[in-house]
Amino acid sequence: MTPNALQSLLQSFESLTILVLGDFFLDRYLMIDPDRAEPSIETGLEAHQVIEIRNSPGAAGTVTNNLCALGVGRVVTLGVIGQDGHGYDLRQALEAIRVDTSALIASSDRYTPTYTKPINTVTGDEMSRLDVKNRTATSDAIQDDLIARLGELYDQVDGIIVLDQVQEADCGVVTSRVRDRLAELAAADDRPVLADSRSNIDRFNNVILKPNDDELEAMVSDVRAPESAAVNLANRKGRPVILTRGADGIIASDGEQSWTIPGIAVPDPIDIVGAGDSVSASVTSALAAGASLEDAAQLGVLVSSITIQQIGTTGTASPNQILQRSAKPWVIDDAKKEDGKM
């Protein structure tokens, strides 16, 4: 992809509407000053002192963060949150980055999924995390509402990203019924619908699959030749596959051809949290704007090489950062180069 073509592609994102369907979490960072710790009068246990609270959209919210950073004109959310304080904070965090939350369902029957992450402000280390998730099945009434809203929104958007974060069966947003309805809608349509799932990637049909190496291994019998495995999976599903491979980049296949986009070497330290979400956002946006599968995968590698350099947060990449990286993609640490490590 030439520099002019890349710039034109990025500019075209302004006219897109992308729907994000899935499990929206609140990432709640509690900044703790260890020097202010004091014993609890009631229990004698150490009472950690929180000096700052930072809220950020997580899981499917990380995808929305990346879409907004890329300059996508309208980002729409479809998911379920609780009628609780964490739900309020999550909605506020989404709306702060101009995300359309009008289709987000708030239910008194559900908790707002939340990752609470205490951070030691002296060392910067994350302490033991506290997770709030729904561990009971999503009700038929909520599923009916999700399916109805998905049908209403489907024809209004240029692309859809599905983020299936909850591993407990049918306890999240992307239940079996929601997956089946999505497959029906996508069967006779060529707009990009991309699915990313921790536990159920092989259960999606008629959509672009975005597995990583480990998820691919759970779906195919032989992953010793990942390119062939990606081609075979794309043939079996009848839709493209975007195989993310960490430092080894991306393999993209439409079932007939495949393209291997090598990873971009960047210096340590790196933080891979959210890298896959940045690939989902950039690849889907590129395909929705008319890019080829190869160019979309190339953009995904560029974007993820930027996001992994943002430490202690789920990174994003702006068009300016992408253009700068594409002009000089190989960022080699001189010390490592001398040591022969790259």
N, C-alpha and C positions, 0 to 999 in steps of 0.2 A: 504494500500500500504506500503510495507516494505521500510526501508531506502535505501537498495540496488536497489530495483525496482524504487524508485523515482529518485535516482541518474542516473540510466541507462536511464530512460525516458528523463530526462533533457539533458543528453548528446546526445540523438538521435535527438534533435531539430536542431543540427548543419547541418544535411543533408536535412532539409525541405526547401521547397519554399512555401510561403504563399502569396496569393493575397489579398490586402485590396481594396475593391470597395466601394466608397461612397463619402461623402462630407468632403473634406479636408479644414479645417479652419486654419488661422494663429492666434495663441494666441500672442498678442502683449502687453507686459507689459511696461508701462511708469512709471518709478520710479521717484516720485515727492518729492522734498525737500520743505516742507511747510515754512521753515525758509527763503527761498529765494524768496518767492512770492512777486510780485511787481504789481502795478496798470498799466494797459495798458494806454499809452499816448492817444491812439485814442479813446478808449471807456470808460476808467475809471474803467472797470471791472478788477477783480483780474486775473493776468496772472500767471498760475501755471508753475513752472520751472522744466523741465524734466532733470534729471542728468544722466539717464541711460536708454537704451532701450534693452529689452530682447525679442527675438522672439523664439517661440516654436510651433511645429506642434500641432494643436488641432483637436477636433472631430475625424474624421477618422485618423488624424495624431497622436492622442493619442494612438490609437490601434497600429500603427506602432512603436511608442516609446516603448510600452510594448513588442511587438514581438522582437525587437532588444535587449532589456534588457534581455529577456529570452534566447537569444543566437540562435534564428532562423537564419539559414544560409543565406537565401535570402528572402527579403521582397519586394514585387512589389506593386506599387500603380496604381490605375485606378480611375481617377476623373477629375474634370474640375476646372481650376483656370483662373484668368484673366491675360491679358498681361499688368500687372501693377506692381508697386513697391512691393506691398504686395505679389503678386504672385512670384516675384523674391526672396523675403525674405523667403517665405514658401518653395520654391524648395531648396534654400540653406540650410535651417534648416533640411529638410528631407535628403538631400545628406550628411550632416554632420554626420548623424548616419548610413550612408552606405545603405540608402534605394534606390531601383531602381525606378527612376522617369521617365523612358523612355516612359511609356505608359500614363503619365499624360498629359491631353489635356490643352493647353493654348489657350484661345479664347479672341479676342477683344470685343466680345459681352457680356462677363460676368465680373462681379467683382470677385476678390478673396475674398471669405467669410472671415471676420476678426472680432475677438473679441478684442477690444482695452480696456485694463484694467489698468487704472491709480492706482498706489499704493502709499499711503502715507508712506514714508520711515521712519518716526518717529514712527508712531503707527503700521505700518504693515497692516493697513486696506485697503481694496479695495474700491475705490471711484466709482461713477456711471460709468457703462460700456458703451462703444460705439460699436454698432454692425453694421457691413456691411454684408448684405445678398442680394442675387438675388431674387427679388420679381416679376419677369416676367417669363413666362414659358421657360423652356429649349428648344431651337430650335430643329426642326426635324433633321437638319444637325448634330448638336452635338450629339443627341441621336443615330443617325445612326452610328456615329464614335464610341461612347461608346459601342454599341452592337457589332460592328465588332471587336473591340479590346477585348471585353470580350470573344467572340468566339475563337479568336486566342490564348488567354492566358489560357483558361479554362483547356485544357489538359496538360499544362506545369507546373501546380502547384499541390501541395499536399493537399491544403485546401484553402478555401475562407472565408473571414470575410466581411460582408456587414454592413456598418454603415450609416443609413438613418437619418441624423441630421436635414435636412430642413423640417419644418412643413408645409410650403405653398405647395399646391398640384402641383406636376410636375415642381417645380421651382429649384429643386436640381439635383443631379446626378441620384438618384434611382427613376426614373419616372415609370409610369405604364408600359411603353414599356420595360424598362430595367428589371423591376421585372418579366414580363412575359417571357422574353428571358432567364433570370436566371432560372426560374422554368422549362423551356424546357430543358436546359442543365443539370440541377440537377435531372431530373425525372428518367433518366436511369443510374445514377451514384451513387456510394456509398462513394465518398470522402466527407469529412465534409465541408458543406457550412452552415455557421451560420449567421443569420440575427438579427440585433439589430436596432430598429426603435422607434422614439419618438411617432409617430402618426399613423403609418401604419403597425404595426407588424402583424395584422391579414390578411393583403393583400398578405403576402408572402406564397408561396406554394413550397413543395418539398424540404424545407430547415429546418435546426435546428432553432427553435425559442428561443430567449433569452429575455423573458419579465421580468419585475419586478412585484411586487404585484399590483401596480396601473394599469399597462398595462394589466395584466391578468384580472383584474376586468372589464376592458372595453370589454373583449372578451367573458367572460363566465358569466352565470347568478348567480352562487353561488360560492363565494370564501371563504366561512366559513371553508371549508376543503381544503386548498391549495394543498395538496398532491393529492386528488381525482381530483381537477380541472386541475392539471398538467397532470395527466394520461388521462383525458378526452380530453384535448387539443391535446396531442400527438396522441391519437387515431384518432381524427377528421382530423388532418393534415397528419397523416401517417409518421411523422418524430419526432425525440426526442425533448424534451423541457427542457431547462435549466431555471428554475425559480429562480431569485435572490431575496433574502429577507432581505437585509441589515444585521443587527446584528444577524438575525436568520439563516443566511447561505444560502444554495442552496438546492432546490429540483430538482432532475433530473429524468426524466421519458422517457422510450422508448415506452410507450403505454401499455406494458404488466407488467413491473415492475417499481418501483420508489425507489429512494434512497434519504434520507434526510441527508445532511451533515451539522451539526450544525456550527454556526459561532464561530469564535475564539475571546474570550474576550481580548481586548487590552486597555491599559490605555488612558485616555484623555490627551491631545487634539487629536482629529481625524479630517480628512478632507476627505469626501467621494467623492469629485470630481474626476472622472476618474476611480472609483472603478469598475464600470460595464465594462469599456473598458479593464481593466486588466483581468477580467473574460473571456471576449470574446477571448482575445489573448491566454490565458493559456489553456482554454478548447479546442479551435480549434487546437492548436499546439499538445496537448496531443492526441486528436482523430486522427489527421493526422499521428502521430507517432505510432498508433496502440493501444493506451490505451483504456480501457473499459470506458463506460459512467460514471460509479461510480468513477473510479480513476480520470477521467478528472474533474469531479465536485469537488472532494477532492482537486485537485491542484488549481482549481479556488478559493476555500475558503482560501487556504494557501496564494496565491498570493494577493488576495484582503485585507487580514489582514495586509499585509506589506505595500501596497500602501496607505491605509487610514492613516497610521502613518506619512506620508510625508505631512507637513503642507504648505499651500500656493502654491502648485504646483500639477500637475497631476502626481501622483507617479508611479513608476515602481518597479519591483522586479527582482533581479538577481538570477541565480541558487544558488549561495552561500547563499544568504539571505533566499531562500526557504528551503534549506537543514537545515540551522540553526533554522528556525521557526518550521520545522517539528519535530526537535529533542526536542523542548520545546515549544509546541504550545500555552499553556495557560499562557499568560503574564498578571498577575493580579496585579493591583495597590494595594499595601499594605494598604494604607489609605482607599480606597474604600472597601477593603475586611473587614477591621475592622468596617466600618460603615454599613456593611451588604448590600451594593449596588450591589454586584456581587455574 
